[in-house]
Amino acid sequence: MLSIRFRRSFALFYGIGMLMAVTSPGMPAAHAQEPNEIDIKNFMFSPMALTVKAGTTVTWKNMDGEPHTVVNDAGVFHSAALDQNDTYQFKFDKPGVYKVFCGIHPYMKATITVQ
């Protein structure tokens, strides 16, 4: 059985180590997601569901090292292949529910609800 002193010391050093790892200057900065932006990262759309008002422009940004596309299942829009850091924008003028997927990786799915 571990002593209380050992457990407290371990917890303290573990916490300090985690804090140092998070605040280390050599760590890459996290991408700050803009409103109405969908990141494509780790072969997922993030967020996977977004609700916007009619007239809103949504931007998709590919953060992966692999190309992706943004395709509406009803054929309303279809992007070219997006390389890393490329973006695609579409202005949603009409209310409705828009199903989106990656044409290269069709298991990647998202839903845009326009009010």
Secondary structure, DSSP 8 states (H G I E B T S, - for coil): ---HHHHHHHHHHHHHHHHHHHH-TTS-------TTEEEEETTEEESSEEEE-TTEEEEEEE-SSS-B--EETTSS-B---B-TT-EEEEEE-S-EEEEEE-SSSTT-EEEEEE-
